[in-house]
Amino acid sequence: MTDAAGPADTAGAVEIRTSSFEVFCEREQDRMARALALALDSADLGRDAAAEALTRAWERWSTVADYDNPAGWVYRVGLNWGRSRLRRRRREVTSALLPDAAVTDRHRDDQLARALTTLSADHRAVVVAKFYLDWADADTADALGVPVGTVKSRLHRALAHLHDELRSDR
């Protein structure tokens, strides 16, 4: 006996999956690319990391869509992928990586941008999640896979460091 509803059900599920992912992408794609560009200190790498993370989200959308914070999952995957690329570049190139001058935003203060580049990747990721993405500590912790206390301590140390950096630039 053949199940006549099978193919139609499958087509409907694919359509719903595609639709919900398209809505998610429309809402999050540019924001994730900018956030990852800030966190990774490279506009190009941020765009690539966002694209890679969204591709991985699409491949697993039936699972990712049910997460409490799918955008957090995408941010974490993009951040991990971008860091991996940076590590690979550092191994390939013996000279230090310079900050990408293409990362610009009309609201971005050059002094603050320079200070952000002095933070470690872990500290910069927390600052970007908190102030650029406007995420709560719990959302940031979930996205980065660390305890909330770690987010708070990294944020505290990062802000103290930024304060010192900005004060010394005056």
Backbone as JSON, one array per atom type, in Angstrom:
{
  "sequence": "MTDAAGPADTAGAVEIRTSSFEVFCEREQDRMARALALALDSADLGRDAAAEALTRAWERWSTVADYDNPAGWVYRVGLNWGRSRLRRRRREVTSALLPDAAVTDRHRDDQLARALTTLSADHRAVVVAKFYLDWADADTADALGVPVGTVKSRLHRALAHLHDELRSDR",
  "N": [[0.84, -1.16, 0.0], [0.59, 2.19, -0.86], [1.59, 5.32, 0.36], [-0.11, 8.02, -0.33], [-0.04, 10.63, 0.56], [2.53, 11.18, 1.28], [4.68, 12.38, -0.55], [3.56, 14.95, -0.96], [3.37, 15.89, 1.65], [6.08, 16.04, 2.27], [6.96, 17.96, 0.4], [5.53, 20.17, 1.33], [6.67, 20.48, 3.87], [9.3, 21.15, 3.19], [8.84, 23.57, 1.94], [7.85, 25.14, 4.09], [10.07, 25.06, 5.74], [11.96, 26.36, 4.1], [10.73, 28.86, 3.87], [10.68, 29.83, 6.57], [13.4, 29.95, 7.06], [14.21, 31.82, 5.17], [12.97, 34.13, 6.15], [14.32, 34.35, 8.6], [16.96, 34.72, 7.64], [16.68, 37.14, 6.22], [16.19, 38.87, 8.31], [18.49, 38.58, 9.92], [20.94, 38.37, 8.46], [22.54, 40.66, 7.46], [23.04, 41.97, 9.87], [24.43, 40.0, 11.32], [26.69, 39.73, 9.69], [27.87, 42.28, 9.99], [28.3, 42.29, 12.78], [30.05, 40.1, 13.08], [32.13, 41.04, 11.5], [33.04, 43.14, 13.09], [33.75, 41.71, 15.42], [35.71, 39.99, 14.44], [37.41, 41.71, 13.3], [37.53, 42.36, 10.56], [36.05, 43.23, 7.6], [35.65, 41.72, 5.26], [36.18, 39.08, 6.17], [34.21, 38.91, 8.1], [31.83, 39.01, 6.54], [32.21, 36.66, 5.05], [32.28, 34.77, 7.12], [29.72, 35.04, 8.18], [28.21, 34.2, 5.98], [29.1, 31.54, 5.75], [28.27, 30.51, 8.23], [25.49, 30.87, 8.05], [24.96, 29.19, 5.92], [25.56, 26.74, 7.08], [23.6, 26.8, 9.03], [21.31, 26.62, 7.42], [21.62, 24.03, 6.42], [21.07, 22.61, 8.69], [18.62, 23.47, 9.52], [16.14, 22.49, 10.42], [16.72, 21.69, 12.96], [18.16, 23.87, 14.11], [16.31, 25.96, 13.95], [14.63, 25.45, 16.06], [16.07, 26.12, 18.3], [16.55, 28.1, 21.27], [17.85, 30.46, 20.73], [18.5, 31.02, 17.74], [19.98, 32.89, 16.27], [22.12, 33.34, 17.94], [23.39, 30.88, 17.76], [24.21, 30.99, 15.1], [25.95, 33.19, 15.23], [27.94, 32.2, 16.95], [28.9, 29.97, 15.45], [29.81, 31.33, 13.16], [31.77, 32.96, 14.34], [33.56, 31.04, 15.36], [34.33, 29.82, 12.93], [35.48, 31.98, 11.62], [37.61, 32.61, 13.37], [39.11, 30.32, 13.06], [39.91, 30.62, 10.41], [41.49, 32.9, 10.7], [43.54, 31.9, 12.34], [44.66, 30.09, 10.55], [45.56, 31.84, 8.57], [47.51, 33.23, 10.03], [49.38, 31.25, 10.4], [50.19, 30.89, 7.79], [51.19, 33.32, 7.0], [53.93, 35.21, 7.93], [54.19, 37.78, 8.82], [52.58, 40.19, 10.93], [49.03, 40.45, 11.21], [47.33, 43.17, 9.94], [44.85, 45.52, 11.06], [41.79, 45.48, 9.3], [41.14, 48.02, 7.18], [38.83, 48.38, 5.79], [36.67, 47.89, 7.39], [34.27, 49.76, 8.2], [32.03, 52.06, 9.61], [29.61, 54.5, 9.66], [29.03, 55.46, 12.15], [31.05, 54.67, 13.7], [33.66, 55.17, 15.9], [36.95, 56.12, 15.38], [38.96, 56.04, 17.33], [37.86, 54.32, 19.25], [37.61, 52.08, 17.65], [40.31, 51.43, 17.19], [41.01, 50.84, 19.82], [39.39, 48.59, 20.29], [40.69, 46.7, 18.72], [42.81, 46.01, 20.27], [41.91, 44.26, 22.12], [41.57, 40.83, 23.16], [40.41, 38.12, 21.07], [38.34, 36.7, 22.35], [37.45, 38.51, 24.31], [36.7, 40.68, 22.69], [34.63, 39.51, 21.22], [32.64, 39.22, 23.18], [32.14, 41.9, 23.87], [31.17, 42.9, 21.43], [28.85, 41.31, 21.12], [27.37, 42.18, 23.33], [27.13, 45.05, 23.09], [26.84, 45.71, 20.37], [25.15, 43.78, 19.19], [23.31, 43.84, 21.15], [22.69, 41.91, 23.09], [21.61, 40.01, 25.9], [23.42, 38.93, 28.85], [23.02, 36.18, 29.25], [22.18, 35.31, 26.7], [24.48, 35.85, 25.23], [26.29, 34.18, 26.53], [25.18, 31.69, 25.91], [25.43, 31.74, 23.13], [28.21, 31.79, 22.81], [28.99, 29.57, 24.15], [29.85, 29.49, 26.79], [29.94, 29.88, 30.41], [27.62, 32.14, 32.09], [28.88, 33.68, 34.02], [31.48, 33.8, 33.01], [31.08, 35.37, 30.75], [30.37, 37.76, 32.01], [32.74, 38.34, 33.46], [34.61, 38.55, 31.38], [33.53, 40.7, 30.0], [33.7, 42.71, 31.94], [36.52, 42.88, 32.27], [37.23, 43.53, 29.64], [35.97, 46.02, 29.27], [37.28, 47.53, 31.21], [39.85, 47.45, 30.15], [39.39, 48.76, 27.69], [38.64, 51.26, 28.65], [41.06, 52.12, 29.83], [42.68, 52.12, 27.52], [41.39, 54.05, 25.91], [41.59, 56.26, 27.53], [44.35, 56.64, 27.6], [44.8, 57.42, 25.0], [44.02, 60.02, 24.87]],
  "CA": [[0.0, 0.0, 0.0], [1.39, 3.4, -1.02], [1.11, 6.49, 1.09], [-0.26, 9.08, -1.31], [0.21, 11.94, 1.15], [3.96, 11.3, 1.56], [5.4, 13.4, -1.3], [2.96, 16.26, -0.73], [3.79, 16.3, 2.98], [7.49, 16.39, 2.18], [7.06, 19.24, -0.31], [5.04, 21.2, 2.25], [7.66, 20.68, 4.93], [10.42, 21.87, 2.59], [8.38, 24.94, 1.71], [7.8, 25.81, 5.39], [11.48, 25.18, 6.17], [12.56, 27.4, 3.27], [10.11, 30.14, 4.22], [11.13, 30.3, 7.88], [14.82, 30.29, 6.95], [14.3, 33.08, 4.43], [12.61, 35.19, 7.1], [15.45, 34.45, 9.52], [18.09, 35.31, 6.9], [16.37, 38.54, 5.93], [16.28, 39.6, 9.57], [19.77, 38.45, 10.61], [22.14, 38.25, 7.63], [23.38, 41.86, 7.48], [23.43, 42.21, 11.26], [25.46, 39.02, 11.66], [27.91, 40.07, 8.94], [28.49, 43.44, 10.65], [28.77, 41.87, 14.11], [31.23, 39.25, 12.9], [33.2, 41.92, 11.01], [33.58, 43.82, 14.27], [34.37, 40.73, 16.33], [36.88, 39.4, 13.79], [38.2, 42.86, 12.84], [37.71, 42.31, 9.11], [34.76, 43.26, 6.91], [35.57, 40.57, 4.35], [36.07, 37.86, 6.95], [32.88, 38.94, 8.73], [30.84, 38.6, 5.53], [32.44, 35.24, 4.75], [31.9, 33.99, 8.31], [28.25, 35.05, 8.24], [27.73, 33.34, 4.89], [29.38, 30.15, 6.12], [27.41, 30.14, 9.36], [24.12, 30.76, 7.56], [24.9, 27.96, 5.11], [25.47, 25.63, 8.03], [22.27, 26.87, 9.65], [20.35, 26.1, 6.44], [21.78, 22.57, 6.37], [20.54, 22.04, 9.94], [17.56, 24.39, 9.91], [15.08, 21.81, 11.17], [17.17, 21.66, 14.36], [18.56, 25.22, 14.54], [15.1, 26.78, 14.09], [14.01, 25.17, 17.35], [16.9, 26.61, 19.4], [16.06, 29.32, 21.91], [18.51, 31.61, 20.13], [19.16, 30.6, 16.5], [20.97, 33.9, 15.88], [23.29, 33.07, 18.77], [24.07, 29.73, 17.17], [24.87, 31.47, 13.87], [27.07, 34.04, 15.66], [29.0, 31.33, 17.47], [29.48, 29.21, 14.33], [30.58, 32.29, 12.36], [32.94, 33.37, 15.1], [34.5, 29.91, 15.35], [34.84, 29.64, 11.58], [36.37, 33.12, 11.36], [38.84, 32.44, 14.16], [39.87, 29.26, 12.41], [40.53, 31.23, 9.23], [42.56, 33.78, 11.17], [44.67, 31.05, 12.76], [45.28, 29.55, 9.34], [46.31, 32.94, 7.95], [48.7, 33.52, 10.84], [50.38, 30.21, 10.12], [50.66, 31.05, 6.42], [51.87, 34.6, 6.84], [54.77, 35.44, 9.09], [54.0, 39.14, 9.31], [51.37, 40.4, 11.73], [47.84, 40.9, 10.5], [46.93, 44.55, 10.23], [43.4, 45.66, 11.07], [41.2, 45.73, 8.0], [40.63, 49.39, 7.09], [37.52, 48.38, 5.15], [35.61, 47.78, 8.39], [33.87, 51.12, 8.56], [30.63, 52.32, 9.89], [29.6, 55.95, 9.83], [28.92, 55.77, 13.57], [32.17, 54.05, 14.41], [34.7, 56.08, 16.33], [38.26, 55.54, 15.07], [39.68, 55.78, 18.57], [37.27, 53.12, 19.81], [37.96, 50.97, 16.74], [41.69, 51.05, 17.5], [41.01, 50.22, 21.15], [38.81, 47.25, 20.15], [41.66, 45.77, 18.13], [43.77, 45.6, 21.3], [41.29, 43.21, 22.93], [41.67, 39.46, 22.65], [39.23, 37.73, 20.3], [37.29, 36.33, 23.29], [36.91, 39.72, 24.93], [36.04, 41.46, 21.64], [33.38, 38.83, 20.88], [31.66, 39.53, 24.22], [31.8, 43.32, 23.74], [30.32, 43.05, 20.24], [27.55, 40.71, 21.41], [26.66, 43.0, 24.32], [26.84, 46.42, 22.69], [26.43, 45.82, 18.98], [23.97, 42.94, 18.99], [22.4, 44.17, 22.26], [22.28, 40.66, 23.7], [21.75, 39.84, 27.34], [24.55, 38.07, 29.21], [22.64, 34.77, 29.05], [22.2, 35.04, 25.26], [25.88, 35.86, 24.83], [26.88, 32.94, 27.07], [24.65, 30.59, 25.1], [26.01, 31.82, 21.79], [29.65, 31.51, 22.84], [29.22, 28.29, 24.8], [30.58, 29.69, 28.05], [29.02, 30.25, 31.49], [27.27, 33.56, 32.21], [29.94, 34.31, 34.8], [32.61, 34.06, 32.12], [30.7, 36.53, 29.95], [30.45, 38.94, 32.88], [34.13, 38.67, 33.78], [35.26, 39.01, 30.15], [33.01, 42.03, 29.72], [34.3, 43.61, 32.93], [37.93, 43.08, 31.92], [37.31, 44.22, 28.35], [35.6, 47.42, 29.46], [38.38, 48.17, 31.94], [40.94, 47.6, 29.17], [39.0, 49.82, 26.75], [38.71, 52.52, 29.4], [42.48, 52.48, 29.9], [43.15, 52.43, 26.16], [40.81, 55.32, 25.45], [42.14, 57.31, 28.4], [45.74, 56.88, 27.2], [44.81, 58.05, 23.67], [43.66, 61.45, 24.97]],
  "C": [[0.89, 1.24, 0.0], [0.77, 4.54, -0.27], [1.07, 7.67, 0.13], [0.07, 10.46, -0.74], [1.7, 12.2, 1.38], [4.67, 12.41, 0.8], [4.84, 14.8, -1.07], [3.37, 16.78, 0.65], [5.25, 16.75, 2.97], [7.67, 17.73, 1.49], [6.6, 20.38, 0.58], [6.03, 21.51, 3.35], [8.87, 21.45, 4.41], [10.06, 23.33, 2.38], [8.35, 25.73, 3.02], [9.23, 26.06, 5.89], [12.15, 26.32, 5.42], [12.02, 28.77, 3.67], [10.63, 30.66, 5.55], [12.61, 30.67, 7.84], [15.0, 31.6, 6.2], [13.97, 34.27, 5.32], [13.76, 35.43, 8.07], [16.63, 35.15, 8.84], [17.86, 36.8, 6.64], [16.57, 39.4, 7.17], [17.72, 39.65, 10.09], [21.03, 38.57, 9.76], [23.05, 39.48, 7.71], [23.9, 42.14, 8.89], [24.55, 41.27, 11.69], [26.77, 39.35, 10.95], [28.62, 41.25, 9.59], [29.05, 43.06, 12.01], [30.03, 41.03, 14.0], [32.4, 40.05, 12.35], [33.85, 42.66, 12.17], [34.35, 42.86, 15.16], [35.67, 40.17, 15.76], [37.84, 40.45, 13.23], [38.51, 42.8, 11.34], [36.33, 42.25, 8.45], [34.6, 42.03, 6.01], [35.39, 39.26, 5.12], [34.72, 37.79, 7.65], [31.79, 38.5, 7.78], [30.98, 37.12, 5.22], [31.98, 34.35, 5.91], [30.38, 33.93, 8.44], [27.67, 34.13, 7.17], [27.93, 31.86, 5.23], [28.45, 29.68, 7.22], [25.96, 29.99, 8.92], [23.94, 29.54, 6.67], [24.78, 26.74, 6.02], [24.13, 25.62, 8.75], [21.21, 26.3, 8.71], [20.41, 24.57, 6.4], [21.14, 21.89, 7.57], [19.29, 22.78, 10.42], [16.44, 23.72, 10.72], [15.44, 21.71, 12.65], [17.43, 23.07, 14.87], [17.33, 26.1, 14.77], [14.43, 26.6, 15.44], [14.86, 25.64, 18.54], [16.27, 27.86, 19.99], [16.63, 30.56, 21.24], [19.24, 31.19, 18.85], [20.22, 31.61, 16.03], [22.25, 33.72, 16.69], [24.1, 31.9, 18.23], [24.83, 30.18, 15.93], [26.08, 32.33, 14.23], [28.24, 33.17, 16.13], [29.68, 30.54, 16.35], [30.33, 30.14, 13.46], [31.85, 32.73, 13.04], [33.99, 32.26, 15.12], [35.13, 29.72, 13.98], [35.84, 30.76, 11.26], [37.68, 33.02, 12.12], [39.73, 31.37, 13.55], [40.6, 29.81, 11.18], [41.69, 32.13, 9.63], [43.78, 32.98, 11.61], [45.42, 30.51, 11.55], [46.11, 30.63, 8.65], [47.6, 33.23, 8.71], [49.79, 32.48, 10.61], [50.99, 30.41, 8.74], [51.5, 32.31, 6.24], [52.69, 34.88, 8.09], [54.62, 36.85, 9.64], [52.68, 39.25, 10.06], [50.23, 40.85, 10.84], [47.53, 42.33, 10.91], [45.41, 44.62, 10.26], [42.9, 46.03, 9.68], [40.57, 47.12, 7.97], [39.25, 49.44, 6.46], [36.37, 48.25, 6.14], [35.26, 49.18, 8.84], [32.39, 51.17, 8.79], [30.56, 53.8, 10.2], [29.51, 56.36, 11.29], [30.13, 55.3, 14.38], [33.26, 55.07, 14.68], [36.06, 55.43, 16.1], [39.05, 55.2, 16.32], [39.16, 54.49, 19.23], [37.63, 51.9, 18.96], [39.38, 50.49, 17.01], [41.76, 50.33, 18.85], [40.44, 48.8, 21.09], [39.82, 46.25, 19.61], [42.7, 45.31, 19.14], [43.21, 44.52, 22.21], [41.57, 41.83, 22.33], [40.38, 39.14, 21.89], [38.06, 37.38, 21.23], [36.64, 37.55, 23.91], [36.15, 40.57, 23.9], [34.7, 40.84, 21.26], [32.28, 39.15, 21.9], [31.21, 40.99, 24.11], [30.87, 43.54, 22.55], [28.92, 42.48, 20.5], [26.73, 41.6, 22.34], [26.22, 44.35, 23.74], [26.42, 46.59, 21.24], [25.17, 45.01, 18.7], [22.92, 43.17, 20.06], [21.82, 42.91, 22.9], [22.47, 40.71, 25.21], [22.93, 38.91, 27.61], [24.24, 36.6, 28.94], [22.66, 34.4, 27.57], [23.63, 34.96, 24.74], [26.56, 34.57, 25.29], [26.45, 31.74, 26.24], [25.32, 30.57, 23.73], [27.48, 31.42, 21.77], [29.99, 30.19, 23.53], [30.06, 28.4, 26.06], [29.56, 30.02, 29.14], [28.76, 31.76, 31.52], [28.34, 34.31, 32.99], [31.16, 34.65, 33.97], [32.32, 35.27, 31.25], [30.86, 37.79, 30.79], [31.9, 39.32, 33.17], [34.87, 39.16, 32.54], [34.81, 40.44, 29.82], [33.63, 43.05, 30.67], [35.75, 43.92, 32.57], [38.09, 43.85, 30.62], [36.99, 45.7, 28.5], [36.68, 48.18, 30.23], [39.56, 48.43, 31.0], [40.62, 48.74, 28.2], [39.07, 51.19, 27.42], [40.15, 53.01, 29.47], [43.03, 52.88, 28.54], [42.66, 53.79, 25.7], [41.35, 56.49, 26.27], [43.58, 57.64, 27.95], [45.84, 57.54, 25.84], [44.53, 59.56, 23.74], [44.84, 62.33, 25.1]]
}
